[in-house]
Amino acid sequence: MGGNSWWQTGPYESDLAVAFRRAQEAELARDDRGFPGRTVEELWRSEDWAEYIFTGGTATVLDQIRTVAATEPEEGPYMRPLTEEEVRAWCPHGRPTRAEWKAALRADAYLDDLFPTRGLGRCTVLYEDGAPAEIGYWGVTAD
């Protein structure tokens, strides 16, 4: 197999780590993937969960352990926010809307730049009427 790309959005929080954890908790509440009654932290301490993620994954924010700084090296499975330069590469004004983000993800010209390698995720703040409105998450499964 070769990793599958995915994308989703979650509520905005100024602290991206808090927003990410809330998005993970909401996703887990929607579907526990056969691991009932566990928190995200408990799942990532489980060898069964790690095997599940690395041999198929969920194609959601549950595939990454935590967020890292935008300047962290490409290791994982982590969710890394885009740098301002990375955002401006596809959104010159620097405040992408959901529509602009989705268009960039779908545009062949940007796929190599926006989608990370297997097992990694990306995120960026999405704006509506010039104000932060939600967080866009995307990545590639590890399988």
BANUBA-907801 format. One record per atom (N, C-alpha, C): chain; residue in three letters; x, y, z; atom name. Coordinates in Angstrom, 2 decimals, decimal comma. Example, Ala and Ser with C-alpha at 12.3 -4.5 7.8 and 13.67 -1.06 7.14 Angstrom:
2
drentor/gulum/X/Y/Z/vexvo
A/ALA/13,19/-5,69/7,80/N
A/ALA/12,30/-4,50/7,80/CA
A/ALA/13,20/-3,30/7,80/C
A/SER/12,85/-2,25/7,08/N
A/SER/13,67/-1,06/7,14/CA
A/SER/12,90/0,03/7,87/C
end
This chain:
143
drentor/gulum/X/Y/Z/vexvo
A/MET/0,84/-1,18/0,00/N
A/MET/0,00/0,00/0,00/CA
A/MET/0,88/1,24/0,00/C
A/GLY/0,28/2,37/-0,32/N
A/GLY/1,01/3,62/-0,23/CA
A/GLY/0,16/4,64/0,47/C
A/GLY/0,57/5,33/1,43/N
A/GLY/-0,27/6,20/2,25/CA
A/GLY/-1,40/6,90/1,52/C
A/ASN/-2,50/7,06/2,21/N
A/ASN/-3,67/7,75/1,68/CA
A/ASN/-3,73/9,17/2,24/C
A/SER/-3,98/10,13/1,37/N
A/SER/-4,11/11,51/1,84/CA
A/SER/-5,51/11,73/2,42/C
A/TRP/-5,59/12,66/3,34/N
A/TRP/-6,86/12,98/4,01/CA
A/TRP/-6,83/14,46/4,40/C
A/TRP/-8,02/15,00/4,71/N
A/TRP/-8,13/16,35/5,25/CA
A/TRP/-9,41/16,46/6,06/C
A/GLN/-9,39/17,36/7,03/N
A/GLN/-10,57/17,66/7,84/CA
A/GLN/-10,34/19,00/8,53/C
A/THR/-11,39/19,54/9,13/N
A/THR/-11,28/20,79/9,86/CA
A/THR/-11,73/20,59/11,30/C
A/GLY/-11,32/21,53/12,13/N
A/GLY/-11,73/21,52/13,54/CA
A/GLY/-11,86/22,94/14,02/C
A/PRO/-12,46/23,12/15,18/N
A/PRO/-12,66/24,46/15,73/CA
A/PRO/-11,34/25,20/15,98/C
A/TYR/-11,41/26,51/15,85/N
A/TYR/-10,24/27,35/16,08/CA
A/TYR/-9,98/27,52/17,58/C
A/GLU/-8,74/27,46/17,94/N
A/GLU/-8,21/27,83/19,27/CA
A/GLU/-6,89/28,53/18,97/C
A/SER/-6,56/29,56/19,71/N
A/SER/-5,29/30,25/19,46/CA
A/SER/-4,10/29,34/19,76/C
A/ASP/-4,26/28,41/20,68/N
A/ASP/-3,22/27,41/20,98/CA
A/ASP/-3,48/26,20/20,08/C
A/LEU/-2,62/26,02/19,07/N
A/LEU/-2,85/24,93/18,10/CA
A/LEU/-2,79/23,56/18,74/C
A/ALA/-1,98/23,39/19,78/N
A/ALA/-1,91/22,09/20,46/CA
A/ALA/-3,24/21,77/21,13/C
A/VAL/-3,87/22,76/21,74/N
A/VAL/-5,18/22,57/22,38/CA
A/VAL/-6,23/22,29/21,31/C
A/ALA/-6,21/23,05/20,23/N
A/ALA/-7,17/22,82/19,14/CA
A/ALA/-7,01/21,41/18,57/C
A/PHE/-5,78/20,99/18,38/N
A/PHE/-5,52/19,65/17,84/CA
A/PHE/-6,05/18,57/18,76/C
A/ARG/-5,77/18,68/20,05/N
A/ARG/-6,24/17,66/21,00/CA
A/ARG/-7,77/17,62/21,01/C
A/ARG/-8,41/18,77/20,94/N
A/ARG/-9,88/18,81/20,91/CA
A/ARG/-10,41/18,17/19,63/C
A/ALA/-9,74/18,42/18,52/N
A/ALA/-10,15/17,78/17,25/CA
A/ALA/-9,99/16,27/17,35/C
A/GLN/-8,91/15,81/17,97/N
A/GLN/-8,72/14,38/18,17/CA
A/GLN/-9,82/13,79/19,05/C
A/GLU/-10,11/14,45/20,15/N
A/GLU/-11,15/13,96/21,07/CA
A/GLU/-12,51/13,89/20,36/C
A/ALA/-12,82/14,89/19,56/N
A/ALA/-14,09/14,89/18,83/CA
A/ALA/-14,12/13,74/17,82/C
A/GLU/-13,02/13,51/17,13/N
A/GLU/-12,95/12,41/16,16/CA
A/GLU/-13,09/11,06/16,86/C
A/LEU/-12,44/10,90/17,98/N
A/LEU/-12,53/9,66/18,75/CA
A/LEU/-13,95/9,44/19,27/C
A/ALA/-14,63/10,50/19,66/N
A/ALA/-16,02/10,39/20,12/CA
A/ALA/-16,94/9,96/18,98/C
A/ARG/-16,64/10,41/17,75/N
A/ARG/-17,43/10,01/16,58/CA
A/ARG/-17,23/8,55/16,24/C
A/ASP/-15,98/8,07/16,38/N
A/ASP/-15,66/6,69/15,99/CA
A/ASP/-14,44/6,23/16,78/C
A/ASP/-14,63/5,25/17,65/N
A/ASP/-13,51/4,78/18,48/CA
A/ASP/-12,62/3,77/17,78/C
A/ARG/-12,94/3,44/16,52/N
A/ARG/-12,15/2,53/15,69/CA
A/ARG/-11,92/1,17/16,35/C
A/GLY/-12,86/0,75/17,19/N
A/GLY/-12,74/-0,55/17,84/CA
A/GLY/-11,89/-0,54/19,09/C
A/PHE/-11,59/0,65/19,61/N
A/PHE/-10,81/0,81/20,84/CA
A/PHE/-11,67/1,58/21,85/C
A/PRO/-12,78/1,00/22,31/N
A/PRO/-13,72/1,74/23,15/CA
A/PRO/-13,16/2,12/24,52/C
A/GLY/-13,66/3,25/25,01/N
A/GLY/-13,38/3,67/26,38/CA
A/GLY/-11,98/4,17/26,64/C
A/ARG/-11,24/4,53/25,61/N
A/ARG/-9,86/5,00/25,81/CA
A/ARG/-9,74/6,46/25,38/C
A/THR/-8,85/7,16/26,05/N
A/THR/-8,54/8,53/25,66/CA
A/THR/-7,48/8,48/24,56/C
A/VAL/-7,25/9,61/23,92/N
A/VAL/-6,22/9,70/22,90/CA
A/VAL/-4,85/9,33/23,49/C
A/GLU/-4,58/9,85/24,69/N
A/GLU/-3,31/9,55/25,34/CA
A/GLU/-3,16/8,05/25,61/C
A/GLU/-4,23/7,42/26,07/N
A/GLU/-4,19/5,98/26,32/CA
A/GLU/-3,98/5,19/25,03/C
A/LEU/-4,63/5,62/23,97/N
A/LEU/-4,46/4,94/22,68/CA
A/LEU/-2,99/4,95/22,26/C
A/TRP/-2,34/6,10/22,36/N
A/TRP/-0,96/6,21/21,89/CA
A/TRP/0,04/5,51/22,80/C
A/ARG/-0,39/5,04/23,96/N
A/ARG/0,47/4,20/24,81/CA
A/ARG/0,27/2,73/24,51/C
A/SER/-0,66/2,41/23,64/N
A/SER/-1,01/1,03/23,31/CA
A/SER/-0,26/0,55/22,06/C
A/GLU/0,40/-0,59/22,18/N
A/GLU/1,07/-1,19/21,02/CA
A/GLU/0,06/-1,56/19,94/C
A/ASP/-1,13/-1,99/20,35/N
A/ASP/-2,17/-2,34/19,37/CA
A/ASP/-2,58/-1,12/18,54/C
A/TRP/-2,71/0,03/19,20/N
A/TRP/-3,07/1,25/18,49/CA
A/TRP/-1,95/1,64/17,51/C
A/ALA/-0,71/1,60/17,97/N
A/ALA/0,41/1,95/17,10/CA
A/ALA/0,43/1,04/15,87/C
A/GLU/0,21/-0,24/16,05/N
A/GLU/0,17/-1,15/14,91/CA
A/GLU/-0,99/-0,79/13,98/C
A/TYR/-2,13/-0,48/14,56/N
A/TYR/-3,30/-0,09/13,78/CA
A/TYR/-2,99/1,15/12,93/C
A/ILE/-2,36/2,15/13,53/N
A/ILE/-2,04/3,39/12,83/CA
A/ILE/-1,00/3,15/11,74/C
A/PHE/0,04/2,39/12,06/N
A/PHE/1,15/2,23/11,10/CA
A/PHE/0,88/1,20/10,01/C
A/THR/-0,22/0,46/10,13/N
A/THR/-0,55/-0,51/9,08/CA
A/THR/-1,82/-0,14/8,32/C
A/GLY/-2,37/0,99/8,60/N
A/GLY/-3,58/1,42/7,90/CA
A/GLY/-3,98/2,82/8,30/C
A/GLY/-4,12/3,03/9,57/N
A/GLY/-4,46/4,35/10,08/CA
A/GLY/-5,93/4,67/9,96/C
A/THR/-6,27/5,88/10,37/N
A/THR/-7,65/6,32/10,39/CA
A/THR/-7,95/7,36/9,30/C
A/ALA/-6,90/7,92/8,71/N
A/ALA/-7,04/9,02/7,75/CA
A/ALA/-7,76/10,20/8,42/C
A/THR/-7,36/10,48/9,66/N
A/THR/-7,90/11,59/10,44/CA
A/THR/-6,81/12,13/11,35/C
A/VAL/-7,16/13,12/12,17/N
A/VAL/-6,22/13,67/13,14/CA
A/VAL/-5,76/12,65/14,17/C
A/LEU/-6,41/11,52/14,25/N
A/LEU/-5,99/10,48/15,20/CA
A/LEU/-4,69/9,81/14,78/C
A/ASP/-4,25/10,01/13,55/N
A/ASP/-3,03/9,38/13,06/CA
A/ASP/-1,75/10,03/13,57/C
A/GLN/-1,84/11,17/14,22/N
A/GLN/-0,67/11,84/14,76/CA
A/GLN/-0,75/11,89/16,28/C
A/ILE/0,41/11,79/16,92/N
A/ILE/0,48/11,78/18,38/CA
A/ILE/0,19/13,15/18,96/C
A/ARG/0,88/14,16/18,43/N
A/ARG/0,80/15,51/19,00/CA
A/ARG/1,26/16,51/17,95/C
A/THR/1,12/17,79/18,29/N
A/THR/1,64/18,84/17,43/CA
A/THR/3,10/19,10/17,77/C
A/VAL/3,81/19,62/16,79/N
A/VAL/5,19/20,08/16,98/CA
A/VAL/5,29/21,48/16,41/C
A/ALA/6,40/22,14/16,67/N
A/ALA/6,61/23,49/16,14/CA
A/ALA/6,74/23,45/14,62/C
A/ALA/6,41/24,55/13,98/N
A/ALA/6,45/24,64/12,52/CA
A/ALA/7,84/24,42/11,97/C
A/THR/8,85/24,61/12,77/N
A/THR/10,23/24,45/12,31/CA
A/THR/10,84/23,10/12,66/C
A/GLU/10,04/22,20/13,23/N
A/GLU/10,55/20,87/13,60/CA
A/GLU/10,91/20,06/12,36/C
A/PRO/11,86/19,15/12,49/N
A/PRO/12,22/18,29/11,35/CA
A/PRO/11,08/17,33/10,99/C
A/GLU/11,16/16,77/9,80/N
A/GLU/10,14/15,85/9,29/CA
A/GLU/10,27/14,48/9,94/C
A/GLU/9,75/14,38/11,12/N
A/GLU/9,69/13,10/11,82/CA
A/GLU/8,27/12,95/12,31/C
A/GLY/7,92/11,80/12,78/N
A/GLY/6,54/11,69/13,20/CA
A/GLY/6,24/10,41/13,90/C
A/PRO/5,00/10,20/14,10/N
A/PRO/3,83/10,80/13,45/CA
A/PRO/3,32/12,04/14,19/C
A/TYR/3,69/13,20/13,69/N
A/TYR/3,33/14,46/14,31/CA
A/TYR/2,52/15,34/13,37/C
A/MET/1,78/16,26/13,98/N
A/MET/1,03/17,28/13,25/CA
A/MET/1,85/18,56/13,35/C
A/ARG/2,25/19,10/12,20/N
A/ARG/3,07/20,30/12,17/CA
A/ARG/2,33/21,43/11,48/C
A/PRO/2,25/22,60/12,15/N
A/PRO/1,64/23,75/11,48/CA
A/PRO/2,55/24,24/10,35/C
A/LEU/1,93/24,83/9,33/N
A/LEU/2,71/25,43/8,26/CA
A/LEU/3,40/26,69/8,76/C
A/THR/4,55/26,97/8,19/N
A/THR/5,20/28,24/8,46/CA
A/THR/4,48/29,32/7,65/C
A/GLU/4,72/30,56/7,99/N
A/GLU/4,11/31,66/7,22/CA
A/GLU/4,53/31,58/5,76/C
A/GLU/5,79/31,25/5,52/N
A/GLU/6,29/31,13/4,14/CA
A/GLU/5,56/30,02/3,39/C
A/GLU/5,31/28,90/4,05/N
A/GLU/4,58/27,80/3,40/CA
A/GLU/3,15/28,19/3,07/C
A/VAL/2,51/28,94/3,96/N
A/VAL/1,15/29,40/3,69/CA
A/VAL/1,15/30,36/2,51/C
A/ARG/2,07/31,31/2,50/N
A/ARG/2,11/32,32/1,44/CA
A/ARG/2,47/31,74/0,08/C
A/ALA/3,05/30,55/0,04/N
A/ALA/3,36/29,91/-1,24/CA
A/ALA/2,10/29,61/-2,04/C
A/TRP/0,98/29,37/-1,37/N
A/TRP/-0,28/29,08/-2,06/CA
A/TRP/-1,38/30,07/-1,71/C
A/CYS/-1,11/30,93/-0,72/N
A/CYS/-2,08/31,96/-0,32/CA
A/CYS/-1,30/33,24/-0,06/C
A/PRO/-1,00/34,01/-1,10/N
A/PRO/-0,11/35,17/-0,98/CA
A/PRO/-0,50/36,18/0,10/C
A/HIS/-1,78/36,32/0,39/N
A/HIS/-2,18/37,29/1,43/CA
A/HIS/-2,03/36,73/2,84/C
A/GLY/-1,74/35,44/2,98/N
A/GLY/-1,40/34,87/4,27/CA
A/GLY/-2,53/34,52/5,23/C
A/ARG/-3,76/34,72/4,81/N
A/ARG/-4,92/34,40/5,66/CA
A/ARG/-5,89/33,54/4,86/C
A/PRO/-5,57/32,26/4,69/N
A/PRO/-6,39/31,41/3,82/CA
A/PRO/-7,78/31,16/4,36/C
A/THR/-8,74/31,18/3,44/N
A/THR/-10,10/30,77/3,77/CA
A/THR/-10,20/29,26/3,56/C
A/ARG/-11,28/28,69/4,00/N
A/ARG/-11,50/27,26/3,78/CA
A/ARG/-11,50/26,95/2,28/C
A/ALA/-12,14/27,79/1,50/N
A/ALA/-12,22/27,57/0,05/CA
A/ALA/-10,82/27,62/-0,59/C
A/GLU/-10,00/28,58/-0,19/N
A/GLU/-8,64/28,67/-0,73/CA
A/GLU/-7,81/27,46/-0,34/C
A/TRP/-7,95/27,02/0,89/N
A/TRP/-7,22/25,85/1,39/CA
A/TRP/-7,62/24,60/0,62/C
A/LYS/-8,93/24,39/0,48/N
A/LYS/-9,39/23,21/-0,27/CA
A/LYS/-8,93/23,25/-1,71/C
A/ALA/-8,96/24,43/-2,32/N
A/ALA/-8,49/24,54/-3,70/CA
A/ALA/-7,01/24,21/-3,80/C
A/ALA/-6,22/24,67/-2,85/N
A/ALA/-4,78/24,38/-2,86/CA
A/ALA/-4,53/22,89/-2,67/C
A/LEU/-5,28/22,24/-1,81/N
A/LEU/-5,09/20,81/-1,59/CA
A/LEU/-5,44/20,01/-2,84/C
A/ARG/-6,38/20,51/-3,60/N
A/ARG/-6,82/19,80/-4,81/CA
A/ARG/-5,97/20,12/-6,04/C
A/ALA/-5,21/21,19/-6,00/N
A/ALA/-4,44/21,63/-7,16/CA
A/ALA/-3,17/20,79/-7,30/C
A/ASP/-3,00/20,19/-8,44/N
A/ASP/-1,83/19,36/-8,69/CA
A/ASP/-0,53/20,11/-8,43/C
A/ALA/-0,50/21,39/-8,73/N
A/ALA/0,72/22,17/-8,57/CA
A/ALA/1,20/22,24/-7,13/C
A/TYR/0,29/22,09/-6,18/N
A/TYR/0,66/22,26/-4,78/CA
A/TYR/0,83/20,95/-4,02/C
A/LEU/0,42/19,84/-4,57/N
A/LEU/0,41/18,59/-3,81/CA
A/LEU/1,77/18,25/-3,23/C
A/ASP/2,83/18,40/-4,00/N
A/ASP/4,15/18,06/-3,49/CA
A/ASP/4,55/18,97/-2,34/C
A/ASP/4,09/20,21/-2,35/N
A/ASP/4,45/21,16/-1,31/CA
A/ASP/3,56/21,05/-0,08/C
A/LEU/2,27/20,79/-0,25/N
A/LEU/1,35/20,81/0,87/CA
A/LEU/1,21/19,47/1,59/C
A/PHE/1,18/18,38/0,84/N
A/PHE/1,00/17,10/1,51/CA
A/PHE/2,34/16,56/1,99/C
A/PRO/2,40/16,18/3,26/N
A/PRO/3,65/15,65/3,80/CA
A/PRO/3,86/14,20/3,36/C
A/THR/4,95/13,63/3,80/N
A/THR/5,21/12,23/3,52/CA
A/THR/4,38/11,37/4,47/C
A/ARG/4,43/10,09/4,26/N
A/ARG/3,63/9,14/5,04/CA
A/ARG/3,77/9,34/6,55/C
A/GLY/2,63/9,22/7,21/N
A/GLY/2,60/9,26/8,67/CA
A/GLY/2,65/10,65/9,27/C
A/LEU/2,67/11,68/8,44/N
A/LEU/2,78/13,04/8,95/CA
A/LEU/1,52/13,84/8,64/C
A/GLY/1,31/14,88/9,42/N
A/GLY/0,17/15,76/9,22/CA
A/GLY/0,60/17,21/9,21/C
A/ARG/-0,26/18,05/8,68/N
A/ARG/-0,06/19,50/8,64/CA
A/ARG/-1,33/20,18/9,13/C
A/CYS/-1,18/21,42/9,55/N
A/CYS/-2,35/22,20/9,93/CA
A/CYS/-2,07/23,67/9,68/C
A/THR/-3,15/24,41/9,53/N
A/THR/-3,05/25,86/9,39/CA
A/THR/-4,38/26,48/9,82/C
A/VAL/-4,30/27,70/10,27/N
A/VAL/-5,51/28,45/10,64/CA
A/VAL/-6,21/28,87/9,36/C
A/LEU/-7,53/28,73/9,36/N
A/LEU/-8,36/29,17/8,24/CA
A/LEU/-9,20/30,35/8,71/C
A/TYR/-9,39/31,31/7,82/N
A/TYR/-10,04/32,57/8,17/CA
A/TYR/-11,38/32,73/7,46/C
A/GLU/-12,23/33,48/8,11/N
A/GLU/-13,51/33,87/7,54/CA
A/GLU/-13,70/35,34/7,86/C
A/ASP/-13,93/36,16/6,85/N
A/ASP/-14,07/37,60/7,02/CA
A/ASP/-12,87/38,20/7,77/C
A/GLY/-11,67/37,68/7,48/N
A/GLY/-10,44/38,20/8,06/CA
A/GLY/-10,12/37,75/9,47/C
A/ALA/-11,00/36,96/10,08/N
A/ALA/-10,77/36,50/11,46/CA
A/ALA/-10,56/34,98/11,48/C
A/PRO/-9,74/34,49/12,40/N
A/PRO/-9,56/33,04/12,52/CA
A/PRO/-10,90/32,36/12,78/C
A/ALA/-11,20/31,31/12,00/N
A/ALA/-12,51/30,65/12,11/CA
A/ALA/-12,40/29,17/12,45/C
A/GLU/-11,39/28,50/11,94/N
A/GLU/-11,22/27,07/12,17/CA
A/GLU/-9,78/26,69/11,83/C
A/ILE/-9,47/25,45/12,08/N
A/ILE/-8,15/24,92/11,75/CA
A/ILE/-8,33/23,85/10,69/C
A/GLY/-7,51/23,93/9,65/N
A/GLY/-7,50/22,89/8,62/CA
A/GLY/-6,39/21,90/8,94/C
A/TYR/-6,74/20,62/8,92/N
A/TYR/-5,78/19,54/9,18/CA
A/TYR/-5,73/18,65/7,94/C
A/TRP/-4,56/18,15/7,62/N
A/TRP/-4,44/17,19/6,52/CA
A/TRP/-3,16/16,40/6,69/C
A/GLY/-3,11/15,26/6,01/N
A/GLY/-1,92/14,43/6,13/CA
A/GLY/-2,00/13,23/5,21/C
A/VAL/-1,10/12,30/5,50/N
A/VAL/-0,99/11,07/4,73/CA
A/VAL/-0,84/9,93/5,74/C
A/THR/-1,61/8,86/5,54/N
A/THR/-1,52/7,71/6,45/CA
A/THR/-0,14/7,08/6,35/C
A/ALA/0,23/6,33/7,36/N
A/ALA/1,58/5,73/7,44/CA
A/ALA/1,72/4,45/6,64/C
A/ASP/0,62/3,82/6,27/N
A/ASP/0,72/2,52/5,58/CA
A/ASP/1,35/2,59/4,23/C
end
